Amino acid sequence: MNVVASDRVDLRDLVTHRYPLDRTEEAYEHFASQRDGVLKIAITP
């Protein structure tokens, strides 16, 4: 965690899908189904 906190590693490639805040439920369903190669979903305002 110290490496992540100090920005010595770039984890942006782990976010494979992005959803706007108003589609949060869909994002959770997508992640739960593990379809389309999803690793991590980012929910943005």
N, C-alpha and C positions, 0 to 999 in steps of 0.2 A: 504494500500500500504506500510505502514511503516513495517508491519510484514513481508511482502514478501521481501522488500528491505533488511531487516536485517537477512534474511535466517532463520527465526524462524518457517517457514512452508515449507514443501516439496511438491512442485506442480508437480513433475515428473509423478505421476500417472495420471494426467490430459492429458498428451500427449499420445494419444491412437494410433497414426500412425506416422511413419517417412518416409520421402521421400528425396532422394538426390536432389540437386539443379537443375540438368538437367531434373527432372520430376515435376517441380513446377506447370505447367499447370494441370497435372493430379492430383496433390495434391489439388489444388483449386477446381477442379471438384468433387473430392471425398468429400471434406468438404461441398460443396454446396448441394450435394445430400443427405447428412446426412445418408449414408448407413454404414453398418458394425459397428454400435455403435461408430462412430467417435465423439470425444469431442474436441480434439485439435490435429492439425497436426504440426509436427516439420519438417522444411526444413533444411537440413544440407549440408555443402559444400562438 
